[in-house]
Amino acid sequence: MRQAGRYMEDYRALRARYSLLQICAEPELACAVTLQPVDLIEVDAAILFSDLLLPFTPMGLDFDFVKGEGPAIANPVRHPADVRRLRLFEPRESLGHVLATIKLLRRELANRVPLIGFGGAPFTMASYAIEGGPSTTYAKTKTFMYAQPEAWHDLCGRFAHIMADYLSAQIDAGVQAVQVFDSWAGQLSRVDYQEFALPHTKRIFEALAGKGVPLIHFGVGTSAILPDLATAGGDVIGVDWRQPLDEAWERIGHDRGIQGNLDPTVLLGPVERLFSAADGILRRAAGRPGHIFNLGHGVLPTTPLEQVQQLAKHVHAWKLEG
């Protein structure tokens, strides 16, 4: 879950020389960043270093990153005509540098750990496209969704088509699992999620069902819609820290795996508190097969690397009591 980033000195050194998009565009650089947490933290899988919004550029949505603010889309979607101008594309051509990174990583990893690819769910991608960047209320997104439902479904349908192709291409290039991030789906009520998001996300998982790799589905603030996330698809449902893991698993169904769910801010506190919180999650998992221990969201930039390293060692050494 966002393994590499500003909390790592080696990453900050690279970012002093290259922009995030430059790193994503250069397979050797993206490979180096992907490998940093594998080497320094000894995690059990590598997560491809890339960015959720890379498909925007070949679609005709120009964007860049503004320091301290995140992504900024120069020409956001605000009208049905803006949806119609968006281009579908062949990811093996337009995003070939990502696929080249995957192939390079598979050689560098030499099956030491599996490699996870990822992409964005249609609701989250549409939210970025409409808002023009991050938001706290998603008012523009919801206004578009409610006022122009036909254009909304056209937009999400395009993202579903593109993401299914893109993730399929990642699998063909060598990733051994994929994660679909619906980072902002927790902004929706259950009724709205079922109408405006679920059918499009489900289309992605149905398209990938025969690809032979595990599929992970994650969102933030999704306690109210967990059963609906499971309905949309995924062999594993990622959960944030707002609900105890065993309760979340009960609602998802024990026929699915679960990923999570340590609050990332616990890594900023005393190590004794960190280990106690991790133990609580592991006890709630109760040794049941299918639990991937993870954070409930990404590592915060101010997190000491030593804390992440100690957490990984602690979880690896943990044994179920009794």
C-alpha positions in Angstrom: 0.0 0.0 0.0 2.1 2.9 -1.4 5.3 1.2 -0.3 7.8 3.7 -1.7 7.5 7.4 -1.1 8.6 10.5 0.8 9.3 8.7 4.1 12.3 6.9 2.3 15.6 8.8 2.0 16.5 7.0 -1.2 13.2 8.0 -2.8 13.6 11.6 -1.7 17.1 11.6 -3.3 15.6 10.5 -6.6 12.7 13.0 -6.4 15.3 15.8 -5.9 16.5 15.0 -9.5 13.3 13.8 -11.2 9.6 14.6 -11.2 7.2 11.8 -10.3 6.0 11.6 -13.9 9.6 11.3 -15.1 10.2 8.4 -12.7 7.0 6.7 -14.0 8.1 7.2 -17.6 11.6 5.7 -17.2 11.5 1.9 -16.5 14.9 1.9 -14.9 13.9 4.6 -12.4 10.5 3.1 -11.7 12.1 -0.3 -11.2 14.6 1.2 -8.7 11.9 2.9 -6.7 9.8 -0.3 -6.6 12.7 -2.3 -5.3 13.5 0.1 -2.4 11.0 -1.2 0.1 11.7 -4.8 -0.9 15.3 -4.3 -0.1 14.9 -2.1 3.0 11.8 -3.4 4.6 11.6 -7.0 3.4 8.0 -6.8 2.5 6.3 -9.9 1.1 5.4 -8.4 -2.2 6.5 -5.6 -4.5 4.0 -3.0 -5.6 4.7 -1.5 -9.0 5.7 2.2 -8.8 3.4 4.1 -11.0 0.6 6.6 -10.7 -3.2 6.1 -10.8 -3.7 8.9 -13.3 -1.3 7.8 -16.0 -4.2 6.7 -18.3 -5.4 10.4 -18.3 -2.7 11.6 -20.7 -3.5 9.2 -23.7 -7.2 9.9 -23.0 -6.6 13.6 -23.6 -6.7 14.8 -20.0 -3.5 16.8 -19.3 -2.3 16.7 -15.8 0.8 17.4 -13.6 1.6 17.4 -9.9 1.5 20.7 -7.9 3.9 20.7 -4.9 1.9 20.3 -1.7 -1.4 19.9 -3.5 -1.3 16.7 -5.6 -2.4 16.2 -9.1 -3.9 19.0 -11.1 -5.9 18.4 -14.3 -5.6 21.2 -16.8 -8.8 20.5 -18.7 -11.3 18.8 -16.3 -14.5 17.2 -17.4 -17.5 19.5 -16.7 -19.9 18.9 -19.6 -21.1 15.9 -21.6 -19.1 17.2 -24.6 -16.0 16.8 -22.4 -16.8 13.1 -22.0 -17.3 12.6 -25.7 -13.9 14.1 -26.5 -12.0 11.6 -24.3 -10.1 9.0 -26.3 -9.9 5.3 -25.9 -6.4 3.9 -26.4 -4.4 0.8 -26.6 -2.4 0.5 -23.3 0.3 -1.7 -24.8 1.2 1.3 -27.0 0.4 4.4 -25.0 1.5 3.0 -21.6 4.2 0.8 -22.9 6.8 2.2 -20.5 4.7 0.8 -17.6 4.7 -2.6 -19.1 8.5 -2.3 -19.8 8.9 -1.5 -16.1 7.0 -4.7 -15.2 9.1 -6.9 -17.4 12.3 -5.3 -16.0 11.0 -5.8 -12.4 10.3 -9.5 -13.0 13.8 -10.0 -14.1 15.3 -8.0 -11.2 13.0 -9.7 -8.6 13.9 -13.1 -9.9 10.8 -14.5 -8.1 12.1 -13.3 -4.7 8.6 -11.8 -4.0 5.6 -11.5 -6.3 4.8 -8.2 -8.1 1.5 -6.4 -7.7 0.1 -4.1 -10.4 -2.7 -1.6 -10.0 -5.2 0.7 -11.5 -8.1 3.0 -10.5 -11.8 2.2 -10.3 -14.1 4.2 -12.5 -15.6 6.3 -9.7 -12.3 7.4 -8.4 -10.9 8.1 -11.9 -14.0 10.1 -12.8 -13.8 12.1 -9.6 -10.3 13.2 -10.4 -11.3 14.0 -13.9 -14.3 16.1 -12.8 -12.8 17.8 -9.7 -9.6 18.6 -11.5 -7.6 17.3 -8.5 -8.1 16.2 -4.9 -11.3 17.2 -3.1 -12.8 17.0 0.4 -16.5 17.2 -0.6 -16.6 15.8 -4.2 -19.3 18.4 -4.8 -18.5 18.8 -8.5 -18.4 15.0 -9.0 -21.7 14.4 -7.3 -23.4 17.4 -9.0 -22.3 16.0 -12.4 -23.4 12.5 -11.4 -26.9 13.6 -10.2 -27.5 16.2 -12.9 -26.1 14.4 -15.9 -26.4 10.6 -15.2 -26.2 9.6 -18.9 -22.9 11.4 -19.3 -21.7 10.1 -16.0 -22.3 6.5 -17.0 -20.6 7.2 -20.4 -17.6 8.5 -18.5 -17.4 5.6 -16.1 -18.0 3.2 -18.9 -14.9 4.6 -20.7 -12.8 4.3 -17.6 -14.0 0.7 -17.0 -13.1 -0.3 -20.6 -9.7 1.4 -20.4 -8.8 0.0 -17.0 -9.8 -3.6 -17.9 -7.5 -3.4 -20.9 -4.7 -1.7 -18.9 -4.8 -4.2 -16.0 -5.0 -7.1 -18.5 -1.9 -5.7 -20.2 -0.1 -5.5 -16.8 -0.9 -9.1 -16.2 0.3 -10.2 -19.6 3.5 -8.2 -18.9 4.1 -10.2 -15.7 2.4 -8.8 -12.6 1.2 -11.7 -10.3 -1.7 -9.8 -8.7 -3.5 -6.6 -9.4 -5.2 -4.1 -7.1 -8.1 -1.9 -8.1 -8.1 1.3 -6.0 -11.5 3.0 -5.5 -9.9 5.5 -3.1 -12.9 7.8 -3.0 -15.8 5.4 -3.1 -16.4 5.9 0.6 -17.8 9.4 -0.3 -20.9 7.6 -1.6 -24.0 6.3 0.2 -24.8 2.7 -0.4 -27.7 3.6 -2.7 -25.5 5.9 -4.8 -22.6 3.4 -4.8 -25.0 0.7 -6.1 -26.3 3.0 -8.9 -23.3 5.0 -10.0 -20.2 3.0 -9.2 -20.8 -0.7 -8.6 -21.8 -1.7 -12.2 -18.7 -0.1 -13.7 -16.2 -1.5 -11.2 -17.8 -4.9 -11.6 -17.2 -4.8 -15.3 -13.4 -4.5 -14.6 -13.4 -7.5 -12.3 -15.5 -9.6 -14.7 -13.1 -8.8 -17.5 -10.1 -9.9 -15.4 -11.7 -13.0 -13.9 -10.1 -15.4 -16.3 -6.6 -14.0 -16.2 -5.4 -16.4 -13.4 -4.1 -13.9 -10.9 -5.5 -12.7 -7.5 -7.6 -9.5 -7.7 -7.6 -7.1 -4.8 -10.3 -4.4 -4.4 -9.6 -1.4 -2.0 -11.3 1.8 -0.9 -11.1 4.3 1.9 -13.9 5.0 4.3 -15.9 2.2 2.9 -17.3 0.7 6.1 -20.9 1.5 5.0 -20.5 -0.2 1.6 -18.2 -3.2 2.3 -20.8 -5.8 1.1 -21.2 -3.8 -2.1 -17.5 -3.8 -2.7 -17.5 -7.6 -2.4 -20.4 -7.7 -4.9 -18.5 -5.5 -7.3 -15.7 -8.0 -7.3 -12.3 -9.1 -6.0 -10.7 -12.2 -4.5 -9.5 -9.9 -1.6 -11.2 -6.9 -0.2 -8.9 -4.2 1.3 -10.3 -2.4 4.3 -9.2 0.7 6.1 -8.7 1.1 9.9 -12.2 2.4 10.8 -13.7 -1.0 11.5 -12.2 -4.0 13.4 -10.8 -6.5 11.0 -13.0 -9.4 12.1 -16.2 -7.4 11.9 -15.2 -6.2 8.4 -14.4 -9.8 7.3 -17.8 -11.0 8.6 -19.5 -8.4 6.4 -17.4 -9.1 3.4 -17.8 -12.9 3.7 -15.2 -15.5 4.7 -15.1 -16.8 1.1 -13.0 -13.7 0.3 -9.6 -12.7 1.5 -9.1 -9.5 3.4 -6.3 -6.9 3.3 -5.6 -4.5 6.2 -6.0 -2.8 8.4 -3.5 -0.9 10.6 -4.1 2.9 10.9 -1.0 4.5 9.3 -0.7 7.1 12.0 0.1 4.3 14.6 3.5 4.2 12.9 4.1 7.7 14.2 3.7 6.7 17.9 5.7 4.6 20.4 6.8 1.2 19.1 5.1 -0.6 22.0 1.8 0.9 20.8 2.6 0.0 17.2 3.2 -3.7 18.1 0.1 -3.8 20.3 -2.1 -2.5 17.5 -0.6 -5.0 15.1 -1.1 -7.8 17.5 -4.8 -6.8 17.9 -5.3 -7.1 14.1 -3.6 -10.4 13.9 -5.6 -11.8 16.8 -8.8 -10.7 15.1 -7.7 -12.5 11.9 -7.4 -15.6 14.1 -5.0 -17.4 11.8 -7.8 -17.8 9.2 -6.3 -18.2 5.7 -6.7 -15.2 3.4 -5.5 -12.3 5.6 -2.9 -10.0 4.1 -1.5 -7.8 6.9 -1.3 -4.2 5.6 -2.0 -0.7 6.5 -5.4 0.7 6.1 -4.0 3.3 3.6 -0.6 4.5 2.5 2.5 5.2 4.6 2.5 8.8 5.7 5.4 11.0 4.6 6.6 11.8 8.1 6.8 8.1 9.1 10.3 7.0 10.3 11.6 4.2 8.1 12.7 2.3 11.2 9.1 2.0 12.4 8.1 0.4 9.1 11.0 -2.0 9.3 10.2 -3.0 12.9 6.6 -3.5 12.0 7.5 -5.9 9.2 9.8 -7.9 11.4 7.2 -8.0 14.2 4.4 -9.3 11.9 6.7 -11.9 10.3 7.7 -13.2 13.8 4.1 -13.2 15.1 2.6 -16.5 16.1 -1.1 -17.1 17.0 -1.4 -17.8 20.7 -2.7 -21.1 21.8 
